[in-house]
Amino acid sequence: MMKINSKPVQRAITLTVLIALIAGSVVPSFGHVQRRRARRTVTRTVIRASTPVIRRFTIPADTTMRVRMNEKISSGAVRVNDRFTTTVVDPVYVSGVEVVPAGSIVNGRVTSVEKAGRKSKAGAMGVGFVSIQTPHGATYPINGSLINVSGSTEEYDDEGQVTGRSATRRNAVFIGGGAATGAVIGAIAGGGKGAGVGAGVGAGLGIAGALLSRGKEAVVEPGTEFGVILNRGVTLPASNVR
């Protein structure tokens, strides 16, 4: 039996104790390092795209847009509040920036109807314009009236917009015309609802009697061009904003 006080035994015991002490100090330290590594916070940088500033422009009142009729309407068939659409022919600019592109849709509605009498009067239709839809799909409310842009009494500014010289031209309706045209545009005498429409319509509208045909309905065919004059200004973004 080996004596415990022998030198080899004492050396073995001492070595065992040293190994145990070293292991006891290293293992907690390693665990502490692992916990420190696990607690480290990972910082990520997220770059967000900035929102572009949308520029808006106000189209002033009295601006006239040239539009083209999309559907056929007739004083003999339509009713008040019936809807129709037109297409903008020429773009509208404000300060050199295109605000209403060609191809935009201007929505209209029938505001008054007077059917033609067999012998006494031509038919007539009053219309108004309530909204505009751009090719990008955005729709904006407007307050617009019918105006004739085919005569020489309108002026074109340097941006291609048509400006009427007289506010009385807002009182305009489609009137039953002769063989050459289904309807002519004229201002209603007095400005009241239905005023000037009837047997004396030629004098009230200042339209040559040859253009009017008693007993004829006012018919506006697809492709007919006329003007929409804004009664109030409207604010829209530039047309390149989607």
MIDOSE-1310 file (N, C-alpha, C; in nm, 2 decimals, decimal comma, always signed):
residues 242
mmki	+0,08/-0,12/+0,00/+0,00/+0,00/+0,00/+0,09/+0,12/+0,00; +0,05/+0,22/-0,09/+0,13/+0,34/-0,10/+0,11/+0,43/+0,01; +0,22/+0,49/+0,07/+0,21/+0,58/+0,18/+0,17/+0,72/+0,13; +0,08/+0,79/+0,20/+0,03/+0,92/+0,15/+0,13/+1,03/+0,17
nskp	+0,23/+1,00/+0,26/+0,33/+1,10/+0,28/+0,45/+1,09/+0,19; +0,45/+0,99/+0,10/+0,56/+0,98/+0,00/+0,56/+1,09/-0,10; +0,67/+1,12/-0,15/+0,69/+1,24/-0,24/+0,61/+1,22/-0,37; +0,61/+1,10/-0,43/+0,53/+1,09/-0,55/+0,38/+1,11/-0,53
vqra	+0,33/+1,06/-0,42/+0,19/+1,08/-0,39/+0,16/+1,23/-0,36; +0,24/+1,29/-0,29/+0,22/+1,44/-0,26/+0,22/+1,52/-0,39; +0,31/+1,48/-0,48/+0,32/+1,55/-0,61/+0,19/+1,53/-0,69; +0,14/+1,41/-0,69/+0,02/+1,38/-0,76/-0,10/+1,45/-0,71
itlt	-0,10/+1,46/-0,57/-0,21/+1,53/-0,51/-0,21/+1,68/-0,54; -0,08/+1,73/-0,54/-0,06/+1,88/-0,57/-0,10/+1,91/-0,71; -0,06/+1,82/-0,80/-0,09/+1,84/-0,94/-0,24/+1,84/-0,97; -0,31/+1,74/-0,90/-0,46/+1,73/-0,92/-0,53/+1,86/-0,87
vlia	-0,48/+1,91/-0,75/-0,54/+2,03/-0,70/-0,52/+2,15/-0,79; -0,40/+2,16/-0,85/-0,37/+2,27/-0,94/-0,46/+2,26/-1,06; -0,48/+2,14/-1,12/-0,56/+2,13/-1,24/-0,70/+2,16/-1,21; -0,75/+2,12/-1,09/-0,89/+2,16/-1,05/-0,91/+2,31/-1,03
liag	-0,81/+2,37/-0,97/-0,82/+2,52/-0,96/-0,82/+2,59/-1,09; -0,73/+2,55/-1,18/-0,72/+2,61/-1,31/-0,85/+2,59/-1,39; -0,90/+2,47/-1,39/-1,03/+2,44/-1,46/-1,14/+2,52/-1,40; -1,14/+2,54/-1,27/-1,25/+2,62/-1,21/-1,25/+2,76/-1,24
svvp	-1,13/+2,82/-1,26/-1,12/+2,96/-1,30/-1,14/+2,98/-1,45; -1,11/+2,89/-1,53/-1,12/+2,91/-1,68/-1,26/+2,89/-1,72; -1,33/+2,79/-1,67/-1,47/+2,76/-1,72/-1,57/+2,88/-1,69; -1,57/+2,94/-1,57/-1,66/+3,06/-1,55/-1,62/+3,17/-1,64
sfgh	-1,49/+3,19/-1,66/-1,44/+3,30/-1,74/-1,49/+3,28/-1,89; -1,48/+3,16/-1,94/-1,53/+3,13/-2,07/-1,68/+3,15/-2,08; -1,75/+3,11/-1,98/-1,90/+3,13/-1,98/-1,93/+3,28/-1,98; -1,86/+3,36/-1,90/-1,88/+3,50/-1,90/-1,86/+3,57/-2,04
vqrr	-1,75/+3,52/-2,10/-1,72/+3,57/-2,24/-1,83/+3,54/-2,33; -1,89/+3,42/-2,32/-2,00/+3,38/-2,41/-2,12/+3,46/-2,39; -2,15/+3,49/-2,25/-2,26/+3,58/-2,22/-2,24/+3,72/-2,28; -2,12/+3,77/-2,27/-2,09/+3,90/-2,32/-2,11/+3,91/-2,47
rarr	-2,07/+3,81/-2,54/-2,09/+3,80/-2,68/-2,24/+3,80/-2,72; -2,31/+3,72/-2,64/-2,45/+3,71/-2,67/-2,53/+3,84/-2,65; -2,48/+3,92/-2,56/-2,54/+4,05/-2,52/-2,51/+4,16/-2,61; -2,42/+4,14/-2,70/-2,38/+4,25/-2,80/-2,50/+4,29/-2,89
tvtr	-2,53/+4,42/-2,90/-2,64/+4,47/-2,98/-2,59/+4,49/-3,13; -2,67/+4,43/-3,22/-2,64/+4,45/-3,36/-2,71/+4,57/-3,41; -2,64/+4,67/-3,46/-2,70/+4,80/-3,51/-2,70/+4,79/-3,66; -2,82/+4,81/-3,72/-2,84/+4,81/-3,86/-2,89/+4,95/-3,91
tvir	-2,83/+4,99/-4,01/-2,87/+5,12/-4,07/-2,97/+5,10/-4,18; -3,09/+5,16/-4,17/-3,19/+5,16/-4,27/-3,20/+5,29/-4,34; -3,18/+5,29/-4,47/-3,19/+5,41/-4,55/-3,32/+5,42/-4,62; -3,40/+5,52/-4,58/-3,54/+5,53/-4,64/-3,53/+5,64/-4,75
astp	-3,60/+5,61/-4,86/-3,61/+5,70/-4,97/-3,70/+5,82/-4,92; -3,65/+5,94/-4,95/-3,72/+6,06/-4,92/-3,85/+6,08/-5,01; -3,96/+6,13/-4,95/-4,08/+6,15/-5,02/-4,07/+6,27/-5,11; -4,09/+6,26/-5,24/-4,07/+6,38/-5,33/-4,18/+6,48/-5,30
virr	-4,14/+6,61/-5,31/-4,23/+6,72/-5,29/-4,32/+6,73/-5,41; -4,45/+6,73/-5,39/-4,54/+6,74/-5,50/-4,58/+6,89/-5,52; -4,54/+6,94/-5,64/-4,57/+7,08/-5,68/-4,72/+7,09/-5,73; -4,79/+7,19/-5,68/-4,93/+7,21/-5,72/-4,94/+7,34/-5,78
ftip	-5,03/+7,35/-5,88/-5,05/+7,47/-5,95/-5,20/+7,50/-5,96; -5,24/+7,63/-5,95/-5,38/+7,67/-5,96/-5,41/+7,72/-6,10; -5,51/+7,65/-6,16/-5,56/+7,70/-6,29/-5,66/+7,81/-6,26; -5,64/+7,93/-6,31/-5,73/+8,04/-6,26/-5,87/+8,03/-6,33
adtt	-5,96/+8,09/-6,26/-6,10/+8,10/-6,32/-6,09/+8,18/-6,45; -6,18/+8,15/-6,54/-6,19/+8,20/-6,68/-6,10/+8,13/-6,77; -6,02/+8,03/-6,73/-5,95/+7,95/-6,82/-6,04/+7,86/-6,90; -6,02/+7,85/-7,03/-6,10/+7,77/-7,11/-6,02/+7,65/-7,17
mrvr	-6,08/+7,53/-7,16/-6,01/+7,41/-7,21/-6,09/+7,37/-7,33; -6,02/+7,33/-7,44/-6,08/+7,28/-7,56/-6,10/+7,13/-7,54; -6,23/+7,09/-7,56/-6,26/+6,94/-7,54/-6,33/+6,89/-7,66; -6,34/+6,75/-7,66/-6,40/+6,68/-7,77/-6,51/+6,59/-7,71
mnek	-6,63/+6,59/-7,77/-6,74/+6,51/-7,72/-6,71/+6,36/-7,74; -6,74/+6,28/-7,64/-6,72/+6,13/-7,65/-6,85/+6,06/-7,69; -6,96/+6,11/-7,65/-7,09/+6,04/-7,67/-7,19/+6,13/-7,75; -7,29/+6,07/-7,80/-7,39/+6,15/-7,86/-7,50/+6,18/-7,76
issg	-7,54/+6,31/-7,76/-7,65/+6,35/-7,67/-7,75/+6,43/-7,75; -7,87/+6,42/-7,72/-7,98/+6,49/-7,80/-8,08/+6,55/-7,70; -8,13/+6,66/-7,73/-8,24/+6,72/-7,64/-8,36/+6,64/-7,65; -8,38/+6,56/-7,75/-8,50/+6,47/-7,76/-8,49/+6,34/-7,68
avrv	-8,37/+6,31/-7,62/-8,35/+6,19/-7,55/-8,30/+6,20/-7,41; -8,22/+6,31/-7,38/-8,16/+6,32/-7,25/-8,25/+6,38/-7,15; -8,21/+6,36/-7,02/-8,29/+6,42/-6,91/-8,19/+6,49/-6,82; -8,24/+6,58/-6,74/-8,16/+6,66/-6,65/-8,08/+6,56/-6,56
ndrf	-7,95/+6,59/-6,54/-7,86/+6,51/-6,46/-7,80/+6,39/-6,53; -7,84/+6,37/-6,66/-7,77/+6,27/-6,74/-7,62/+6,31/-6,75; -7,54/+6,21/-6,75/-7,39/+6,23/-6,75/-7,34/+6,20/-6,89; -7,23/+6,27/-6,92/-7,15/+6,24/-7,05/-7,01/+6,28/-7,02
tttv	-6,92/+6,24/-7,12/-6,78/+6,27/-7,10/-6,72/+6,34/-7,22; -6,62/+6,41/-7,20/-6,54/+6,48/-7,31/-6,39/+6,45/-7,29; -6,32/+6,47/-7,39/-6,17/+6,45/-7,38/-6,10/+6,58/-7,41; -6,00/+6,62/-7,33/-5,92/+6,74/-7,35/-5,84/+6,73/-7,47
vdpv	-5,85/+6,82/-7,56/-5,78/+6,82/-7,69/-5,64/+6,88/-7,68; -5,63/+7,00/-7,61/-5,50/+7,06/-7,60/-5,46/+7,07/-7,45; -5,33/+7,04/-7,41/-5,29/+7,04/-7,27/-5,31/+7,19/-7,22; -5,33/+7,19/-7,08/-5,34/+7,32/-7,01/-5,21/+7,34/-6,93
yvsg	-5,15/+7,46/-6,94/-5,02/+7,49/-6,87/-5,05/+7,60/-6,77; -4,97/+7,59/-6,66/-4,97/+7,70/-6,57/-4,82/+7,73/-6,54; -4,78/+7,86/-6,56/-4,64/+7,90/-6,55/-4,54/+7,80/-6,62; -4,59/+7,76/-6,74/-4,50/+7,68/-6,83/-4,50/+7,53/-6,79
vevv	-4,58/+7,49/-6,69/-4,58/+7,35/-6,64/-4,71/+7,29/-6,69; -4,71/+7,17/-6,75/-4,83/+7,11/-6,79/-4,90/+7,05/-6,67; -5,03/+7,10/-6,66/-5,11/+7,06/-6,54/-5,22/+6,96/-6,59; -5,28/+6,99/-6,70/-5,39/+6,91/-6,75/-5,34/+6,85/-6,89
pags	-5,30/+6,73/-6,90/-5,25/+6,67/-7,02/-5,36/+6,65/-7,12; -5,33/+6,66/-7,25/-5,42/+6,62/-7,35/-5,46/+6,47/-7,33; -5,59/+6,44/-7,35/-5,64/+6,31/-7,32/-5,71/+6,29/-7,19; -5,70/+6,40/-7,10/-5,77/+6,40/-6,98/-5,92/+6,40/-7,00
ivng	-6,00/+6,34/-6,91/-6,14/+6,33/-6,93/-6,21/+6,44/-6,84; -6,30/+6,52/-6,91/-6,38/+6,61/-6,84/-6,52/+6,56/-6,83; -6,57/+6,54/-6,71/-6,71/+6,48/-6,70/-6,81/+6,59/-6,69; -6,92/+6,58/-6,77/-7,02/+6,68/-6,77/-7,16/+6,62/-6,73
rvts	-7,26/+6,70/-6,71/-7,39/+6,66/-6,69/-7,49/+6,76/-6,75; -7,61/+6,71/-6,78/-7,71/+6,79/-6,84/-7,78/+6,87/-6,73; -7,79/+7,00/-6,75/-7,85/+7,08/-6,64/-7,99/+7,13/-6,68; -8,02/+7,13/-6,81/-8,16/+7,17/-6,85/-8,18/+7,11/-6,99
veka	-8,31/+7,08/-7,02/-8,35/+7,03/-7,15/-8,48/+7,09/-7,19; -8,48/+7,13/-7,32/-8,61/+7,18/-7,38/-8,62/+7,11/-7,51; -8,72/+7,03/-7,52/-8,74/+6,95/-7,65/-8,79/+7,05/-7,76; -8,76/+7,01/-7,88/-8,81/+7,09/-7,99/-8,96/+7,08/-8,01
grks	-9,02/+7,20/-8,05/-9,16/+7,20/-8,09/-9,17/+7,17/-8,24; -9,28/+7,12/-8,28/-9,29/+7,08/-8,42/-9,28/+7,20/-8,51; -9,34/+7,31/-8,47/-9,34/+7,43/-8,56/-9,28/+7,55/-8,49; -9,27/+7,55/-8,36/-9,25/+7,67/-8,29/-9,10/+7,70/-8,24
kaga	-9,03/+7,59/-8,21/-8,90/+7,62/-8,15/-8,80/+7,51/-8,18; -8,67/+7,54/-8,16/-8,57/+7,44/-8,17/-8,54/+7,38/-8,03; -8,49/+7,26/-8,03/-8,46/+7,20/-7,90/-8,33/+7,27/-7,84; -8,31/+7,25/-7,71/-8,20/+7,31/-7,65/-8,16/+7,23/-7,53
mgvg	-8,03/+7,23/-7,50/-7,97/+7,16/-7,38/-7,87/+7,25/-7,31; -7,89/+7,26/-7,18/-7,79/+7,33/-7,10/-7,70/+7,22/-7,03; -7,57/+7,25/-7,02/-7,48/+7,15/-6,97/-7,38/+7,22/-6,87; -7,33/+7,14/-6,78/-7,23/+7,19/-6,69/-7,12/+7,08/-6,67
fvsi	-7,00/+7,12/-6,62/-6,89/+7,03/-6,61/-6,84/+7,02/-6,47; -6,83/+6,89/-6,41/-6,82/+6,87/-6,27/-6,69/+6,82/-6,22; -6,61/+6,75/-6,31/-6,48/+6,70/-6,27/-6,39/+6,67/-6,38; -6,26/+6,65/-6,35/-6,16/+6,62/-6,45/-6,08/+6,51/-6,41
qtph	-6,06/+6,41/-6,49/-5,98/+6,29/-6,46/-5,85/+6,29/-6,55; -5,74/+6,29/-6,49/-5,61/+6,29/-6,56/-5,58/+6,14/-6,61; -5,49/+6,13/-6,71/-5,46/+6,00/-6,76/-5,40/+5,91/-6,65; -5,35/+5,97/-6,54/-5,29/+5,89/-6,43/-5,40/+5,83/-6,34
gaty	-5,53/+5,87/-6,36/-5,64/+5,81/-6,28/-5,69/+5,90/-6,17; -5,62/+6,01/-6,14/-5,67/+6,10/-6,04/-5,78/+6,19/-6,09; -5,89/+6,21/-6,00/-6,00/+6,29/-6,04/-6,01/+6,41/-5,94; -6,04/+6,53/-6,00/-6,05/+6,65/-5,93/-6,19/+6,72/-5,96
ping	-6,26/+6,77/-5,86/-6,38/+6,84/-5,89/-6,36/+6,98/-5,95; -6,44/+7,02/-6,05/-6,43/+7,15/-6,11/-6,57/+7,21/-6,12; -6,58/+7,33/-6,15/-6,71/+7,40/-6,18/-6,69/+7,47/-6,32; -6,74/+7,41/-6,42/-6,72/+7,46/-6,55/-6,85/+7,47/-6,63
slin	-6,84/+7,56/-6,73/-6,96/+7,59/-6,82/-6,92/+7,58/-6,96; -7,02/+7,56/-7,05/-7,00/+7,55/-7,19/-6,97/+7,69/-7,25; -6,88/+7,68/-7,35/-6,84/+7,80/-7,42/-6,80/+7,77/-7,56; -6,82/+7,86/-7,66/-6,79/+7,83/-7,80/-6,65/+7,88/-7,82
vsgs	-6,56/+7,80/-7,87/-6,42/+7,84/-7,90/-6,39/+7,84/-8,05; -6,49/+7,83/-8,13/-6,47/+7,82/-8,27/-6,48/+7,95/-8,34; -6,53/+8,06/-8,27/-6,54/+8,19/-8,33/-6,41/+8,27/-8,31; -6,42/+8,40/-8,35/-6,31/+8,49/-8,34/-6,32/+8,58/-8,22
teey	-6,41/+8,55/-8,13/-6,43/+8,64/-8,02/-6,35/+8,59/-7,90; -6,28/+8,48/-7,91/-6,20/+8,43/-7,80/-6,05/+8,46/-7,83; -5,97/+8,47/-7,72/-5,83/+8,50/-7,74/-5,75/+8,38/-7,69; -5,63/+8,36/-7,75/-5,54/+8,25/-7,70/-5,42/+8,32/-7,64
ddeg	-5,38/+8,27/-7,52/-5,27/+8,33/-7,45/-5,14/+8,26/-7,50; -5,03/+8,30/-7,44/-4,90/+8,24/-7,48/-4,88/+8,10/-7,44; -4,97/+8,04/-7,36/-4,96/+7,90/-7,32/-5,06/+7,81/-7,39; -5,13/+7,87/-7,49/-5,23/+7,79/-7,56/-5,37/+7,78/-7,50
qvtg	-5,39/+7,86/-7,39/-5,52/+7,86/-7,33/-5,61/+7,96/-7,39; -5,74/+7,93/-7,39/-5,84/+8,02/-7,46/-5,91/+8,10/-7,35; -5,91/+8,23/-7,37/-5,98/+8,31/-7,27/-6,09/+8,39/-7,33; -6,21/+8,37/-7,27/-6,33/+8,44/-7,32/-6,33/+8,58/-7,28
rsat	-6,38/+8,67/-7,37/-6,38/+8,82/-7,34/-6,50/+8,86/-7,25; -6,60/+8,78/-7,25/-6,72/+8,82/-7,18/-6,77/+8,71/-7,09; -6,80/+8,74/-6,96/-6,85/+8,64/-6,87/-6,99/+8,59/-6,91; -7,06/+8,67/-6,99/-7,20/+8,64/-7,03/-7,20/+8,51/-7,12
rrna	-7,09/+8,48/-7,17/-7,08/+8,36/-7,26/-7,10/+8,23/-7,17; -7,09/+8,24/-7,04/-7,12/+8,12/-6,96/-7,26/+8,07/-6,97; -7,35/+8,16/-7,00/-7,49/+8,13/-7,02/-7,52/+8,07/-7,16; -7,45/+7,96/-7,18/-7,45/+7,90/-7,32/-7,52/+7,76/-7,31
vfig	-7,59/+7,73/-7,42/-7,66/+7,60/-7,44/-7,63/+7,55/-7,58; -7,66/+7,42/-7,60/-7,66/+7,37/-7,73/-7,80/+7,39/-7,79; -7,81/+7,44/-7,91/-7,94/+7,48/-7,98/-7,95/+7,39/-8,10; -8,07/+7,34/-8,13/-8,09/+7,27/-8,25/-8,06/+7,35/-8,38
ggaa	-7,97/+7,29/-8,46/-7,93/+7,36/-8,58/-7,99/+7,31/-8,71; -7,94/+7,36/-8,82/-7,99/+7,32/-8,95/-7,93/+7,20/-9,00; -7,93/+7,18/-9,14/-7,88/+7,06/-9,20/-7,73/+7,04/-9,18; -7,66/+7,15/-9,17/-7,51/+7,15/-9,17/-7,46/+7,11/-9,03
tgav	-7,54/+7,13/-8,93/-7,49/+7,10/-8,79/-7,61/+7,05/-8,70; -7,58/+6,96/-8,61/-7,69/+6,91/-8,52/-7,72/+7,01/-8,41; -7,62/+7,10/-8,38/-7,64/+7,19/-8,27/-7,54/+7,31/-8,29; -7,59/+7,42/-8,24/-7,50/+7,54/-8,23/-7,49/+7,58/-8,09
igai	-7,39/+7,66/-8,05/-7,37/+7,71/-7,92/-7,40/+7,86/-7,91; -7,49/+7,90/-7,82/-7,52/+8,04/-7,80/-7,55/+8,07/-7,66; -7,53/+8,20/-7,62/-7,56/+8,24/-7,49/-7,71/+8,27/-7,47; -7,76/+8,23/-7,36/-7,90/+8,25/-7,33/-7,93/+8,39/-7,29
aggg	-8,03/+8,45/-7,35/-8,06/+8,59/-7,32/-8,11/+8,60/-7,18; -8,06/+8,69/-7,10/-8,11/+8,72/-6,97/-8,04/+8,63/-6,86; -7,99/+8,51/-6,91/-7,91/+8,43/-6,81/-8,00/+8,34/-6,73; -8,13/+8,35/-6,74/-8,22/+8,26/-6,65/-8,24/+8,13/-6,71
kgag	-8,29/+8,03/-6,63/-8,30/+7,90/-6,68/-8,41/+7,89/-6,79; -8,37/+7,85/-6,91/-8,46/+7,85/-7,02/-8,49/+7,98/-7,09; -8,43/+8,09/-7,04/-8,45/+8,22/-7,10/-8,40/+8,22/-7,24; -8,47/+8,28/-7,33/-8,42/+8,30/-7,46/-8,44/+8,18/-7,55
vgag	-8,48/+8,07/-7,50/-8,50/+7,95/-7,58/-8,64/+7,94/-7,62; -8,66/+7,93/-7,75/-8,80/+7,92/-7,80/-8,81/+7,98/-7,93; -8,93/+8,04/-7,96/-8,95/+8,10/-8,09/-8,86/+8,21/-8,12; -8,82/+8,29/-8,02/-8,73/+8,41/-8,04/-8,59/+8,38/-8,00
vgag	-8,55/+8,25/-8,01/-8,42/+8,21/-7,97/-8,31/+8,28/-8,05; -8,33/+8,30/-8,18/-8,23/+8,36/-8,27/-8,19/+8,50/-8,22; -8,28/+8,58/-8,18/-8,25/+8,71/-8,14/-8,19/+8,71/-8,00; -8,23/+8,62/-7,92/-8,18/+8,61/-7,78/-8,03/+8,57/-7,78
lgia	-8,00/+8,48/-7,87/-7,86/+8,42/-7,88/-7,77/+8,50/-7,97; -7,82/+8,58/-8,05/-7,74/+8,65/-8,15/-7,69/+8,56/-8,26; -7,76/+8,45/-8,29/-7,72/+8,35/-8,39/-7,80/+8,38/-8,51; -7,74/+8,37/-8,63/-7,81/+8,39/-8,75/-7,92/+8,29/-8,77
gall	-8,04/+8,35/-8,81/-8,15/+8,26/-8,82/-8,13/+8,14/-8,91; -8,04/+8,15/-9,01/-8,02/+8,04/-9,10/-7,96/+7,92/-9,03; -7,89/+7,94/-8,91/-7,83/+7,83/-8,84/-7,93/+7,76/-8,76; -8,04/+7,82/-8,73/-8,14/+7,76/-8,64/-8,25/+7,69/-8,73
srgk	-8,30/+7,59/-8,67/-8,41/+7,52/-8,75/-8,52/+7,48/-8,65; -8,63/+7,55/-8,66/-8,75/+7,52/-8,57/-8,79/+7,38/-8,59; -8,82/+7,32/-8,48/-8,86/+7,18/-8,48/-8,75/+7,08/-8,48; -8,62/+7,13/-8,48/-8,50/+7,04/-8,48/-8,45/+7,03/-8,33
eavv	-8,42/+6,90/-8,30/-8,36/+6,88/-8,17/-8,21/+6,92/-8,17; -8,16/+6,96/-8,06/-8,02/+6,99/-8,04/-7,95/+6,85/-8,03; -7,86/+6,82/-8,12/-7,79/+6,69/-8,12/-7,64/+6,72/-8,12; -7,57/+6,67/-8,03/-7,42/+6,69/-8,02/-7,36/+6,55/-8,05
epgt	-7,29/+6,54/-8,16/-7,23/+6,41/-8,20/-7,10/+6,39/-8,14; -7,05/+6,26/-8,13/-6,92/+6,24/-8,09/-6,82/+6,30/-8,18; -6,71/+6,36/-8,12/-6,61/+6,43/-8,20/-6,63/+6,58/-8,21; -6,75/+6,63/-8,17/-6,78/+6,77/-8,17/-6,69/+6,84/-8,07
efgv	-6,62/+6,95/-8,11/-6,53/+7,02/-8,02/-6,60/+7,15/-7,97; -6,57/+7,18/-7,85/-6,62/+7,31/-7,79/-6,53/+7,34/-7,67; -6,57/+7,44/-7,59/-6,49/+7,49/-7,48/-6,55/+7,46/-7,35; -6,47/+7,44/-7,24/-6,52/+7,44/-7,11/-6,45/+7,55/-7,03
ilnr	-6,52/+7,65/-6,98/-6,46/+7,76/-6,91/-6,48/+7,74/-6,76; -6,37/+7,76/-6,69/-6,38/+7,74/-6,54/-6,44/+7,86/-6,47; -6,54/+7,83/-6,39/-6,61/+7,94/-6,32/-6,53/+7,97/-6,19; -6,45/+7,87/-6,14/-6,37/+7,89/-6,03/-6,23/+7,83/-6,06
gvtl	-6,13/+7,88/-5,99/-6,00/+7,82/-6,01/-5,99/+7,68/-5,95; -5,90/+7,60/-6,00/-5,88/+7,47/-5,94/-5,73/+7,44/-5,93; -5,70/+7,37/-5,82/-5,55/+7,34/-5,79/-5,53/+7,20/-5,82; -5,43/+7,17/-5,90/-5,39/+7,04/-5,94/-5,24/+7,02/-5,93
pasn	-5,19/+6,90/-5,92/-5,04/+6,88/-5,92/-5,00/+6,88/-6,07; -4,87/+6,89/-6,09/-4,81/+6,88/-6,22/-4,85/+6,75/-6,28; -4,86/+6,74/-6,41/-4,91/+6,62/-6,48/-4,82/+6,51/-6,47; -4,69/+6,53/-6,44/-4,59/+6,42/-6,43/-4,59/+6,35/-6,30
vr	-4,68/+6,40/-6,21/-4,69/+6,33/-6,07/-4,79/+6,22/-6,08; -4,75/+6,10/-6,05/-4,84/+5,98/-6,06/-4,89/+5,94/-5,92
